[in-house]
Amino acid sequence: MFTGIVEELGEVTAVENLGDASRFRLRGPVVTDGAKHGDSIAVNGVCLTVVEHEGDEFTADVMAETLKRSSLGALTVGSRVNLERPTAVGARLGGHIVQGHVDGTGQVLERTPSEHWEIVKVALPADLARYVVEKGSITVDGISLTVVEAGQDHFTVSLIPTTLDLTTLGLKQPGDPVNLEVDIVAKYVERLMAANGGAAK
């Protein structure tokens, strides 16, 4: 489990096409400290498994389903990525519960700068709109954020300077894709309500 609090801004150093998958090599001195084969690291919100680890770099295989459902397929050598290690048991839950299982991708629509923050508007896939509510939580490229406005086909988030400086959202421009993971609690509630005929019991 992750919390959506990005530990560092890493970099893609190599991409290998494996036909029905891809292998990425990524640099991240913080997340690779103590890393070993089989560990999990979230890359732009996608939970990946460490295949190899050497120095401040690690490699991870990404299967076709993940490439299809996320924006990882658009990464190239030099791309910056948000990196986070799983939360340790007993640690503070700084953001919200993040699984690293991307539900779909959105697209940055607008950026509106202000003196002390910036509003970013993101296109929202129709099948995810029902899970996004004003003042609720959403994960964008692995970053736990609070929804400011929830529309039928978009949502907005307000970004503080720290988020702009230390994550990929400081670099994303209109038209760029982002990975989205909605709040898992909302999906469980929907499933339970459906099982009870739409009524809470």
Secondary structure, DSSP 4 states (H G I P E B T S, - for coil): -B-S---EEEEEEEEEE-SSEEEEEEE-TTTTTT--TT-EEEETTEEEEEEEEETTEEEEEEEHHHHHHSSGGG--TT-EEEEEPPPPTTS---S--B-S---EEEEEEEEEE-SS-EEEEEE--GGGGGG--TT-EEEETTEEEEEEEE-SSEEEEEE-HHHHHHSGGGT--TT-EEEEEE-HHHHHHHHHHHHTTTS--
